[in-house]
Amino acid sequence: MHDHLAALLLRGSGGHHHSHPRAVHGAAVKLGCLASTYLCNNLLLSYQARGHLADARGVFDEMPRRNVVSWSVLIAASSRLGVLGDALSLFAGMLRGGERDRPNSFTVAALVAGCARAKDAVAGEQVHASAVKLGVDEDESVAGTLVDMYAKCGRVGSSWRAFVLTPQRSVLSWTSMIACLVNHGDSGYRDTAIVLFKKMLVLKVWPTNATFSCILKVFDVPELLPSGKQVHGCLVKMGTEVDPALGTALLAMYGRCGGMDEITRLACRIRHDAFSRTSLLTAYARNGCNMEAVRVFRDMLMGHMPIDQSAITSLLQVCSSLGQLRVVKEIHCYALKNFFRLDTLLLNAIVTVYGKCGDIASSEIVFNTLENKDTISWTALLTCYVQNDLSQEALFFFREMVRKGLESSIFCITSVLRACSATSSLSCGWQIHSRVVKLGVDDDTSVENALVTMYAKCGVVQVALKIFNSMRNRGIISWNALITSFSQHGNEVAAIQLFDMMQEEMVCPDDYTFVGLLSSCSRMGLVAEGCEYFKQMKTKYNLEPKMEHYTCMVDLFARAGRFSDAMKFIDAMPCQPDQLVWEALLASCRVHGNLDLGRMAAKKILEIKPEDPSPYIILSSIHASIDMWDEKARNRTLLDFQQLRKDVGSSQLDSQGFSDDIFNALQPFYPTLGQGRRGVSIELACSWANSWQQQNMTEELLVAAMLGQEGAVLEHPNKLS
């Protein structure tokens, strides 16, 4: 009879209602068949398959005779269902049973898997020790789960030792070890993961879909796209079936590496589920394919696919790129309607996208509703202030972050340095520079670029130059900041020399570089050189000129008094000149007293922006310079008649709260700058000493500016201890 009942349980795996384990259990009690260990073990299996752990434990406690299978099934069920304490207690009781109930490899592997699921490394080490005593630690299943357990607990070294000491490594061991190295995040570990993957192929241990999904995470920058394509080719050559999970991993890899052509082809060939669609949406959003991302989201809605919060986050990124505030609000409402509670990651994204669309009030409202504000939340709102030219608010907000003891990430530091640059707040910039050194992030390239820009825009070009010389990795941003600084502050020769050095170091300029370069040529009257640089943009560097470059060229010709060349250049422009082009021409007409051309330029400006008073004012100045007082009076009358008013000039001063001490700590100091690579000769900036003496600067800064030796160390008496 017990065999018949056991057969009913086995058929119950097909879902028949009459073979529910409780029904069979009741029949076994009535018929007195619970003495059969075989039947009880099948009851245990049936209960654990349905997740009824309490019923399984009841059967186990009623069993008159238990064997290894009985213990192993209940230990495996407890481990799988997250009751690790009960599983360990059962394992201890099994060990006390002696040789009759000696645990086997299945028992140990199930318990190790439970430790991995709970991420309990201490319990895992104890089970590992028991596995060694029992002599099952070299079993393929046990070794694989040990590698996986240490990996999920973050014990890379222990995971590697368990992997190396395994004589017969299964594909599970290889996959677990690769996943451990990849998920650790360090570039060195990721290189080792690639080596292991290649070793697998050499040893003919064929990777599974899980193995491919793990190794694809290594390729996360465009430079690694060829390697990612090789792995994709490998799985195709092996005939591996691309299921939705592997397809999701492939789409994510190509999205990180910028392989949009591959994404388009792959998206048509794989079977899609909600995860793969979300991965496709994220890939399109990351690479600026906004319309394609919107179409994917629409397809998900029409296909009634479940949409998670990560998909909404990616869609918000698309709206941020498009600047569609109305759509952002609609998506925000959709999220509030469909999700019971928004996670912090999504709310941070909402704060960011409202800021990029210029709706600071909504950003602040969402930020204030955040229950668990993290550093990213604070940095997101700080960045919103900076992006919307609310630099003073950004500085006050940063001070509040510091007072609350929040960590200052590199992104946060660069944002607040941008605020100092926008306000030309030198005293605040000094203090933040001091904090950068104290945090130990002063050698980060993005921070160094922000410091160079900040000191340059504050007019302290000498300090910017010294930071530039100390940099180990100078990118295009570093060169642009210094070139623009020299150009804006009257040292055009140094700006042009910097551009020559930039070419010697094989740094390719961008369009921003040429704005500073052409501006320098314009101020120095180097018409031929400016024309040559403008020509090189297309012929040598394959850069398409923008309106800023056309404005610089018009200013170059007009400043030199070559108005016919300026007009020929404007007529030859491939696009309609904007207001800035005509303003540059009008400004030079005032300098040279060219009334006819000035009237035409003023007319063009008023056609573009009728409410602008500057054309009337400049024309009045031209009339006055050539003694046409009646015309001057007529222009002033027109200005008054149209009720146009010139913007009132204003000056910006450091608030007392920042000029003294932003951190309520010690006074700012000059951080020590280390020796860098080949430095820019300090003679390029020595001419600044005389002009700096005329500014309202502290004595210490003037001493620093007058340092005569290249690579000299900047010092300040009030150093932070």
C-alpha positions in Angstrom: 0.0 0.0 0.0 2.8 2.4 0.8 4.2 1.9 -2.7 0.8 2.9 -4.1 0.7 6.0 -2.0 4.2 7.0 -3.0 3.2 6.5 -6.7 0.3 8.9 -6.1 2.8 11.5 -4.8 5.0 11.1 -7.8 2.1 11.6 -10.1 1.2 14.7 -8.0 4.0 16.6 -9.6 1.7 16.9 -12.6 -0.6 19.1 -10.6 -3.6 16.6 -10.0 -5.7 17.9 -7.2 -6.5 14.4 -5.8 -2.8 13.7 -5.2 -2.1 16.7 -2.9 0.5 15.6 -0.3 -1.9 16.4 2.6 -4.5 14.1 1.1 -1.9 11.3 0.8 -0.5 12.1 4.2 -4.0 11.7 5.7 -4.5 8.4 3.9 -1.1 7.1 5.2 -2.0 8.0 8.8 -5.4 6.2 8.5 -3.8 3.1 6.8 -0.8 3.1 9.2 1.8 3.4 6.5 4.0 6.1 8.0 6.4 3.4 9.1 7.6 3.3 5.5 10.7 5.5 5.2 10.3 5.5 1.5 6.8 6.9 1.7 7.8 9.5 4.3 10.7 10.6 2.1 8.4 11.1 -0.8 6.0 13.1 1.4 9.0 15.3 2.4 9.9 15.9 -1.2 6.3 16.7 -2.1 5.9 19.2 0.8 9.2 20.9 0.1 8.4 21.3 -3.6 5.3 23.2 -2.6 7.1 25.3 0.0 5.2 23.8 3.0 8.2 23.6 5.3 6.1 23.2 8.5 4.2 20.2 7.1 7.5 18.7 6.0 9.0 19.2 9.5 5.9 17.5 11.0 6.4 14.4 8.8 10.1 14.4 9.7 9.4 14.5 13.4 6.9 11.6 13.1 9.2 9.3 11.2 10.2 6.3 13.2 13.2 5.6 11.0 15.2 8.3 9.1 17.9 7.9 6.6 20.3 10.3 4.8 17.7 11.1 2.2 15.3 12.3 5.0 17.8 14.6 6.6 19.1 15.9 3.2 15.6 16.7 1.9 14.7 18.7 4.9 18.1 20.5 5.1 17.8 21.4 1.4 14.3 22.7 1.9 15.2 24.8 4.9 18.2 26.3 3.1 16.2 27.0 -0.1 13.4 28.7 1.8 15.7 30.9 3.8 15.5 29.2 7.2 19.3 28.8 7.5 19.2 28.4 11.3 16.9 25.3 11.2 19.1 23.9 8.4 22.3 24.2 10.5 20.5 22.7 13.5 19.4 19.7 11.4 22.9 19.4 10.0 24.3 19.3 13.6 21.8 16.7 14.6 22.7 14.6 11.5 26.4 14.8 12.5 25.5 13.5 16.0 23.9 10.5 14.4 27.2 8.9 13.6 28.0 6.8 10.5 24.4 5.7 10.0 23.3 9.3 9.1 26.6 10.5 7.7 26.0 13.6 5.4 26.8 13.1 1.8 27.8 15.6 -0.9 24.2 16.5 -1.7 23.6 17.5 1.9 26.7 19.6 2.2 26.1 21.3 -1.2 22.5 22.2 -0.2 23.7 23.7 3.1 26.5 25.7 1.4 23.9 27.0 -1.1 21.8 28.2 1.9 24.8 30.0 3.4 25.4 31.6 0.0 21.7 32.7 -0.2 21.9 34.2 3.3 25.4 35.6 2.6 26.6 34.2 5.9 30.3 33.7 5.4 30.9 32.6 9.0 28.4 29.7 8.8 29.7 28.9 5.3 33.3 28.5 6.7 32.0 26.1 9.4 30.2 24.0 6.8 33.3 24.1 4.6 35.3 22.7 7.6 32.8 20.0 8.0 33.0 19.2 4.3 36.7 18.7 4.6 36.3 16.4 7.6 33.7 14.4 5.8 35.9 14.2 2.7 33.4 15.6 0.3 35.1 19.1 -0.3 36.6 17.9 -3.6 33.2 16.7 -5.0 32.3 18.8 -8.0 28.9 19.9 -6.7 30.3 20.8 -3.3 33.3 22.6 -4.7 31.2 24.6 -7.1 28.8 25.8 -4.3 31.7 26.7 -2.1 33.2 28.9 -4.8 29.7 30.5 -5.3 29.2 30.9 -1.6 32.4 32.8 -1.0 31.8 34.8 -4.1 28.4 36.0 -3.0 29.8 36.8 0.5 32.4 39.0 -1.1 35.3 36.8 -0.1 37.3 36.8 -3.3 40.4 35.3 -1.8 38.6 32.4 -0.2 36.6 31.8 -3.4 39.8 31.7 -5.4 41.4 29.2 -3.0 38.4 27.0 -3.1 38.5 27.1 -6.9 42.2 26.4 -7.1 42.1 23.4 -4.7 39.3 21.7 -6.6 40.8 18.9 -8.7 37.8 18.4 -11.0 36.2 21.7 -11.7 32.7 21.7 -13.1 31.3 24.4 -15.2 29.5 25.6 -12.1 32.9 26.3 -10.4 34.2 28.1 -13.4 31.0 30.2 -13.8 30.9 31.0 -10.0 34.6 32.1 -10.0 34.1 34.3 -13.1 31.0 35.9 -11.6 32.9 36.6 -8.4 35.7 38.3 -10.2 33.4 40.3 -12.5 31.1 41.5 -9.7 33.9 42.7 -7.6 34.4 45.7 -9.9 38.2 46.0 -9.9 39.7 46.1 -13.3 42.4 43.7 -12.3 39.9 41.1 -11.3 38.0 41.6 -14.5 41.1 40.9 -16.5 41.6 37.7 -14.6 38.0 36.8 -15.4 38.7 37.1 -19.1 41.8 34.9 -18.6 39.7 32.3 -16.9 37.1 32.3 -19.6 39.8 31.7 -22.2 41.2 28.9 -20.1 37.8 27.3 -20.0 37.7 27.1 -23.7 41.2 25.7 -23.9 40.3 22.9 -21.5 37.1 22.3 -23.4 34.8 23.1 -20.4 32.0 24.5 -22.4 30.4 27.7 -21.0 26.7 27.8 -20.3 24.3 30.7 -20.8 25.0 31.8 -17.2 28.8 31.8 -17.9 28.3 34.0 -21.0 25.9 36.3 -19.1 28.6 36.8 -16.4 31.6 37.4 -18.7 29.6 39.9 -20.8 29.5 42.2 -17.8 33.2 42.9 -18.2 32.7 44.8 -21.4 31.4 48.2 -20.3 33.2 50.9 -22.3 33.3 51.5 -26.1 37.0 50.5 -26.3 36.0 46.9 -25.3 33.3 46.5 -28.0 35.6 44.3 -30.2 36.2 41.9 -27.3 32.5 41.8 -26.6 31.7 41.0 -30.2 34.3 38.1 -30.0 32.5 36.6 -27.0 29.2 37.0 -28.9 30.7 35.2 -31.9 32.0 32.5 -29.6 28.6 31.6 -28.3 27.1 31.7 -31.8 29.9 29.3 -33.0 29.2 27.0 -30.1 25.5 26.9 -31.1 24.4 28.3 -27.7 20.7 29.1 -27.7 20.1 32.7 -26.9 17.3 32.7 -24.3 15.8 35.9 -23.0 18.2 36.1 -20.1 21.3 35.8 -22.3 19.7 38.2 -24.9 19.2 40.7 -22.1 22.9 40.4 -21.2 24.0 40.9 -24.8 21.8 44.0 -25.2 23.1 45.4 -22.0 26.7 44.8 -23.1 26.3 46.4 -26.5 24.4 49.3 -24.8 27.4 50.0 -22.5 29.9 49.7 -25.4 27.9 51.8 -27.8 27.3 49.1 -30.4 24.1 50.5 -31.8 24.2 48.6 -35.1 24.6 45.3 -33.2 21.7 46.2 -30.9 19.4 46.8 -33.8 20.2 43.5 -35.4 20.1 41.6 -32.1 16.8 43.0 -31.1 15.1 41.5 -34.1 16.5 38.0 -33.5 15.9 37.2 -29.8 12.8 36.2 -27.9 11.8 39.2 -25.7 10.5 39.4 -22.2 10.1 42.3 -19.8 13.8 42.2 -18.8 15.1 42.2 -22.4 12.8 45.1 -23.4 14.0 47.1 -20.4 17.6 46.4 -21.3 16.9 47.5 -24.9 15.2 50.7 -23.6 18.2 51.4 -21.3 20.7 50.8 -24.2 18.9 53.2 -26.5 18.6 55.9 -23.7 22.3 55.5 -22.8 23.4 56.1 -26.4 21.1 59.0 -27.2 18.6 57.1 -29.4 15.7 58.8 -27.8 13.0 58.1 -30.4 13.9 54.4 -30.5 13.7 54.3 -26.7 10.3 55.9 -26.7 9.1 53.3 -29.2 10.3 50.4 -27.1 8.5 51.8 -24.1 5.3 52.2 -26.2 5.7 48.6 -27.3 6.0 47.5 -23.7 2.8 49.3 -22.9 0.9 47.9 -25.8 2.2 44.4 -25.1 1.0 44.7 -21.5 4.5 43.9 -20.2 5.3 44.6 -16.6 7.3 47.8 -16.4 9.6 48.2 -13.4 11.2 51.3 -12.0 14.5 50.9 -13.8 12.6 51.2 -17.1 11.0 54.5 -15.9 14.5 55.7 -14.9 15.8 55.1 -18.4 12.8 56.8 -19.9 13.4 59.8 -17.7 16.9 60.0 -19.1 15.4 60.2 -22.6 13.1 63.1 -21.5 16.1 64.8 -20.0 17.9 64.7 -23.3 14.8 66.1 -25.1 14.1 68.7 -22.5 10.4 67.8 -22.5 9.1 69.0 -19.1 5.5 68.1 -19.8 6.4 64.5 -20.7 8.6 64.3 -17.5 5.6 65.3 -15.4 3.4 62.7 -17.2 6.0 60.0 -16.5 6.2 61.1 -12.9 2.4 60.8 -12.6 2.5 57.4 -14.3 5.1 56.2 -11.7 3.0 57.5 -8.8 -0.1 55.8 -10.1 1.5 52.4 -10.9 4.0 51.9 -8.1 3.0 51.6 -4.5 6.3 53.2 -3.4 9.0 54.8 -5.5 12.6 53.7 -4.7 15.4 56.2 -4.0 17.1 55.5 -7.3 14.0 56.5 -9.3 13.4 59.6 -7.1 17.0 60.7 -7.6 16.5 60.4 -11.3 13.3 62.5 -11.1 15.2 65.2 -9.2 17.9 65.2 -11.8 15.6 65.4 -14.8 13.4 68.2 -13.4 16.6 70.2 -12.9 17.8 69.6 -16.4 14.4 70.8 -17.7 14.7 74.0 -15.6 12.0 73.2 -13.1 13.9 73.7 -9.8 10.8 74.0 -7.7 9.7 70.5 -8.7 13.2 69.2 -8.0 13.1 70.6 -4.5 9.6 69.2 -3.9 10.7 65.7 -4.9 13.9 66.0 -2.9 11.9 67.0 0.3 9.6 64.0 -0.1 12.5 61.6 -0.1 12.5 59.6 3.1 15.9 58.0 2.7 18.1 60.7 1.2 21.5 59.4 0.2 24.6 61.2 -1.1 23.3 60.8 -4.6 20.1 62.6 -3.7 21.9 65.6 -2.3 24.4 65.7 -5.2 21.5 65.5 -7.7 19.8 68.7 -6.3 23.2 70.4 -5.9 23.9 69.7 -9.6 20.4 71.1 -10.5 21.3 74.4 -8.8 24.6 74.6 -10.7 23.0 73.8 -14.1 20.4 76.5 -13.6 22.9 79.2 -12.7 21.9 79.2 -9.0 25.4 79.1 -7.8 24.9 80.8 -4.5 22.1 78.4 -3.6 24.5 75.5 -4.6 27.2 76.8 -2.3 24.8 77.1 0.7 23.4 73.7 -0.1 26.9 72.2 -0.2 27.6 73.8 3.2 24.5 72.1 4.6 25.7 68.7 3.2 29.0 69.2 5.0 27.3 70.1 8.3 25.2 67.0 8.1 28.3 64.9 7.8 27.5 63.5 4.3 30.3 62.2 2.1 31.5 64.5 -0.7 31.7 62.4 -3.9 33.9 63.4 -6.7 30.8 64.4 -8.8 29.7 66.6 -5.9 33.1 68.2 -5.6 33.2 69.0 -9.3 29.7 70.5 -9.2 30.4 72.8 -6.3 33.7 73.9 -8.0 31.6 74.8 -11.0 29.5 77.0 -8.8 32.7 78.7 -7.5 33.7 79.3 -11.1 30.4 80.8 -12.0 30.4 83.2 -9.1 34.2 83.8 -9.3 34.2 83.0 -5.6 37.9 82.6 -5.0 37.8 82.4 -1.2 35.2 79.6 -1.4 37.2 77.9 -4.1 40.3 77.9 -1.8 38.4 76.2 1.0 36.9 73.5 -1.3 40.4 72.9 -2.7 41.6 72.4 0.8 38.8 69.9 1.4 39.7 68.1 -1.8 43.2 67.6 -0.5 41.9 66.4 2.9 39.6 63.9 1.2 42.5 62.6 -0.9 40.8 63.1 -4.3 43.1 65.9 -5.5 44.7 63.6 -8.0 41.4 62.7 -9.8 41.4 64.0 -13.3 37.9 65.5 -13.2 38.6 67.3 -9.9 41.9 68.7 -11.3 40.1 69.9 -14.4 37.5 71.6 -12.2 40.2 73.2 -10.1 42.0 74.5 -13.2 38.7 76.0 -14.5 37.8 77.5 -11.2 41.2 79.3 -10.6 41.3 80.4 -14.2 37.8 81.9 -14.2 38.6 83.6 -10.9 41.6 85.3 -12.6 44.3 83.4 -10.7 45.8 82.0 -13.8 49.2 81.4 -12.1 47.6 78.9 -9.7 45.6 77.3 -12.5 48.9 76.9 -14.4 50.6 75.2 -11.5 47.8 72.7 -11.1 47.9 72.1 -14.8 51.6 71.4 -14.6 51.1 68.9 -11.7 48.5 66.8 -13.6 49.5 63.4 -14.7 46.6 62.9 -17.1 45.8 66.1 -19.1 42.7 65.7 -21.2 41.1 68.1 -23.7 39.1 69.7 -20.8 42.4 70.7 -19.0 43.9 72.3 -22.1 40.6 74.1 -23.0 40.3 75.6 -19.5 43.8 77.1 -19.6 43.6 78.3 -23.2 40.3 80.0 -22.5 41.6 81.5 -19.3 44.6 83.0 -21.1 42.4 84.3 -23.9 39.8 85.9 -21.6 42.4 87.5 -19.3 44.5 89.2 -22.0 47.4 86.9 -22.5 46.6 85.8 -26.1 50.2 84.9 -26.9 50.2 82.3 -24.1 46.9 80.8 -25.4 48.3 80.3 -28.9 51.6 78.8 -27.5 49.5 76.4 -25.4 47.7 75.3 -28.5 51.0 74.6 -30.2 52.1 72.5 -27.1 48.8 70.7 -27.2 49.5 69.6 -30.8 53.0 68.5 -29.8 51.5 66.2 -27.1 49.1 64.7 -29.7 46.0 66.0 -27.9 43.2 66.5 -30.5 41.4 69.8 -30.0 37.6 70.2 -30.1 35.3 73.0 -31.1 35.6 74.6 -27.6 39.4 74.8 -28.1 39.0 76.8 -31.3 36.6 79.3 -29.7 39.4 80.3 -27.3 42.0 80.2 -30.1 40.0 82.4 -32.5 39.1 84.8 -29.8 42.8 85.2 -29.0 43.6 85.9 -32.7 40.7 88.4 -32.8 42.0 90.4 -29.9 45.6 90.4 -31.3 44.5 91.3 -34.8 46.0 88.1 -36.3 43.7 87.9 -39.2 45.7 85.5 -41.3 46.5 83.2 -38.4 42.8 83.1 -37.4 41.7 82.3 -40.9 44.2 79.4 -41.0 42.9 78.0 -37.7 39.4 78.3 -38.9 40.3 76.4 -42.1 42.1 73.7 -40.1 38.9 72.9 -38.2 37.4 71.1 -41.2 40.5 70.1 -43.2 42.7 68.8 -40.4 40.4 68.0 -37.4 37.1 67.3 -39.2 35.2 69.7 -36.9 32.1 71.4 -38.2 32.1 75.1 -37.3 29.3 76.3 -35.0 27.8 79.7 -34.6 30.3 80.6 -31.9 33.2 80.1 -34.4 31.4 82.1 -37.1 30.9 84.9 -34.5 34.6 84.8 -33.7 35.6 85.1 -37.4 33.2 88.1 -38.0 34.8 89.7 -34.9 38.2 88.9 -36.2 37.6 90.8 -39.5 35.6 93.6 -38.0 38.1 94.4 -35.2 40.8 94.7 -37.9 38.6 97.1 -39.8 38.1 94.7 -42.7 34.4 95.1 -42.9 34.1 94.0 -46.5 35.7 90.7 -45.6 33.4 90.4 -42.6 30.3 90.9 -44.9 31.6 88.4 -47.4 32.1 85.9 -44.6 28.6 86.5 -43.3 27.1 86.1 -46.8 29.0 82.8 -47.3 27.8 81.3 -44.0 25.9 78.0 -44.5 23.3 79.1 -41.9 21.5 82.3 -40.9 23.6 84.5 -38.7 22.2 84.9 -35.2 22.2 87.9 -32.9 25.7 87.4 -31.6 27.2 87.6 -35.1 25.5 91.0 -35.7 26.4 92.2 -32.3 30.1 91.5 -32.9 29.9 93.5 -36.2 28.0 96.3 -34.5 30.6 96.6 -31.7 33.4 97.0 -34.2 31.4 99.5 -36.1 31.3 101.7 -33.0 35.1 101.4 -32.6 35.8 102.3 -36.2 32.9 104.7 -36.6 31.3 102.8 -39.5 27.8 104.3 -39.4 26.2 102.7 -42.5 27.2 99.2 -41.6 26.4 99.8 -38.0 22.8 100.8 -39.0 22.4 97.6 -41.0 23.7 95.5 -38.1 21.4 97.2 -35.6 18.5 96.6 -37.9 19.3 92.9 -38.1 19.6 92.7 -34.3 16.2 94.3 -33.9 14.6 92.0 -36.4 15.8 89.0 -34.2 15.2 90.6 -30.8 13.0 93.8 -31.0 13.1 94.3 -27.2 16.9 94.6 -27.1 18.0 98.2 -26.3 21.7 97.7 -27.1 21.4 98.6 -30.9 19.9 102.0 -30.1 22.6 102.7 -27.4 25.5 101.7 -29.7 24.1 103.7 -32.6 23.9 106.7 -30.3 27.5 106.2 -29.4 28.5 106.1 -33.1 26.5 109.2 -33.8 28.1 111.0 -30.9 31.6 110.0 -32.0 31.1 111.7 -35.4 29.2 114.7 -34.0 25.8 113.7 -35.3 24.0 114.9 -32.2 20.5 115.1 -33.8 20.7 111.5 -34.8 21.9 110.6 -31.3 18.9 112.4 -29.8 16.5 110.7 -32.2 17.8 107.2 -31.2 17.4 108.1 -27.5 13.9 109.3 -28.2 13.0 106.0 -30.0 14.5 104.1 -27.0 12.3 106.0 -24.6 9.2 105.8 -26.8 9.4 102.0 -26.9 10.0 101.9 -23.2 13.2 99.9 -23.5 15.6 100.0 -20.7 19.2 99.0 -20.5 19.9 96.3 -18.0 21.4 97.8 -14.8 25.0 96.8 -14.2 25.7 94.8 -11.1 28.7 93.4 -9.2 28.9 90.2 -7.3 30.5 90.0 -3.9 31.3 87.0 -1.7 28.7 86.7 1.1 30.2 87.0 4.6 29.3 83.4 5.3 31.5 82.1 2.5 34.3 84.7 2.5 35.2 83.8 6.1 34.8 80.1 6.3 32.4 77.8 4.4 33.0 74.8 6.6 33.2 76.4 10.1 36.6 75.0 10.4 40.1 76.4 9.8 40.9 79.1 7.2 41.6 78.0 3.7 45.1 77.2 2.6 47.1 76.5 -0.6 47.3 72.7 -1.1 50.8 71.4 -2.0 51.0 70.5 -5.6 53.1 67.6 -6.6 55.5 67.5 -9.5 53.9 66.6 -12.8 54.9 65.7 -16.3 56.4 68.2 -18.7 55.1 71.6 -17.4 54.1 74.7 -19.2 56.8 77.3 -18.8 55.9 79.6 -16.1 57.3 82.5 -18.2 54.0 82.3 -20.1 52.2 83.7 -17.1 54.8 85.9 -15.3 53.5 89.0 -17.0 50.4 88.6 -14.8 52.2 89.7 -11.6 51.9 93.4 -12.4 48.3 93.3 -13.3 47.4 91.2 -10.2 48.9 93.9 -7.9 46.0 96.1 -9.0 43.4 93.7 -7.9 41.9 93.2 -4.4 44.0 90.1 -3.6 45.6 88.8 -0.4 49.3 89.2 0.2 49.7 85.4 0.3 48.2 85.0 -3.2 50.4 87.7 -4.6 53.5 86.0 -3.2 52.3 82.7 -4.7 51.8 84.4 -8.1 55.3 85.9 -8.0 57.0 82.6 -7.4 59.9 82.5 -9.9 60.8 78.9 -10.2 58.9 76.3 -12.3 57.2 73.7 -10.2 57.6 75.7 -7.0 55.3 74.6 -4.2 52.5 76.9 -3.2 52.3 77.3 0.5 50.0 79.1 3.0 50.7 79.7 6.7 47.3 78.3 7.8 47.6 74.7 6.7 45.1 72.1 7.8 46.6 69.6 10.2 
